[in-house]
């Protein structure tokens, strides 16, 4: 890191600001224990103030004449949630009129750094080295494009498994010693807690997107189409980013009932081992992961809800504008009625066209056409059925898949470009099939003011279709 970047972090980052605060010990000990160690989520101001008041009482009891923290618990909470602090998030949850507090990722980063300063009696290294080897193997195998090399690696792993199975069948079971078990449990505990911290940071990123969307909506002066394009594009960028894809993969994995049962069984077995010193909070760590993931998904839903409210507000404003225009037209008509124009009305035709009733033609009865649909038995064998059986069926689902494969969401492309990428195979019927697409995520627009030419080949040779310019938009 450069000097200026470090100096900027020292002056503006909430975590660094917390470490420099005069009451950093109180903030880290109370908020770190309550939110990080005890894994509490959003909590009401009354409950959090009561817990802080108990800790302040215990700390001030040591020196009753000169209390270390003389202020009220509610004052401390408001100070820690202020903009210039940023260690707590203060908000009103949906359906509640009471203030709630929630720890920020900056508080968790500062708490993790301080807890990392404590001396550890046991530092495991072997398990982490094995983890490094395992990750490197996964990366190398996942990027291997040579089938022979991949097959050789699979055969090697199968031989290792066969050897281990033979040893187990012979009664030779290799167990981890107590040191290896404690080392791996220590690594598991650290990773599990870091995962909760990562969820807070992911939630902060989505909440920043929500804040930006609200600011844009509040200050937007243009059309709603342009704003929606920008907001939906930002939402799509977040979802398709590495962080968004990784979070969605984790969330899908966590919602799997099979994986949940397996995780619960493994946690129960590991927590019951006598060789490790189990942390009782890790017994239900997967439920804390689910709660954190749900809070992140709730933030994403708030963005969608904000967009819906924006559309409703814009529709109300447009209806109000139409009503104001109608009333202004009525007021102008009333004023004109009281003072009509001095020169009268001006018409384009200096007369009224007269149409007499008898100038119209009388009803002309047409003779009844007789149709004989019964074929002659002798001519039945001579009927050419090739026209009936040679009808062309155009699979519109295939045409829609062509469009989705080359047109990203919220993008527009000309029909000529699609035909250049996927040439016409069924003649003019396939072009008509493109024009008749009616899928929900596709929109076909024809511009009569411009013309486009599409060339294609059929059984008679090369042909050229001349039609209005066709634009295909994917919603």
Secondary structure as GFF3:
##gff-version 3
##sequence-region A 1 475
A	DSSP	alpha_helix	3	12	.	.	.	ID=ss1
A	DSSP	alpha_helix	14	19	.	.	.	ID=ss2
A	DSSP	alpha_helix	24	31	.	.	.	ID=ss3
A	DSSP	pi_helix	32	37	.	.	.	ID=ss4
A	DSSP	beta_strand	43	44	.	.	.	ID=ss5
A	DSSP	alpha_helix	45	60	.	.	.	ID=ss6
A	DSSP	three_ten_helix	61	63	.	.	.	ID=ss7
A	DSSP	alpha_helix	73	80	.	.	.	ID=ss8
A	DSSP	beta_strand	88	92	.	.	.	ID=ss9
A	DSSP	beta_strand	99	103	.	.	.	ID=ss10
A	DSSP	alpha_helix	105	115	.	.	.	ID=ss11
A	DSSP	alpha_helix	126	142	.	.	.	ID=ss12
A	DSSP	alpha_helix	147	169	.	.	.	ID=ss13
A	DSSP	alpha_helix	178	219	.	.	.	ID=ss14
A	DSSP	alpha_helix	224	240	.	.	.	ID=ss15
A	DSSP	alpha_helix	242	255	.	.	.	ID=ss16
A	DSSP	alpha_helix	257	271	.	.	.	ID=ss17
A	DSSP	three_ten_helix	280	284	.	.	.	ID=ss18
A	DSSP	alpha_helix	285	338	.	.	.	ID=ss19
A	DSSP	three_ten_helix	357	359	.	.	.	ID=ss20
A	DSSP	three_ten_helix	380	382	.	.	.	ID=ss21
A	DSSP	alpha_helix	386	389	.	.	.	ID=ss22
A	DSSP	alpha_helix	396	406	.	.	.	ID=ss23
A	DSSP	beta_strand	411	414	.	.	.	ID=ss24
A	DSSP	alpha_helix	415	421	.	.	.	ID=ss25
A	DSSP	alpha_helix	428	435	.	.	.	ID=ss26
A	DSSP	beta_strand	442	458	.	.	.	ID=ss27
A	DSSP	beta_strand	461	474	.	.	.	ID=ss28
###
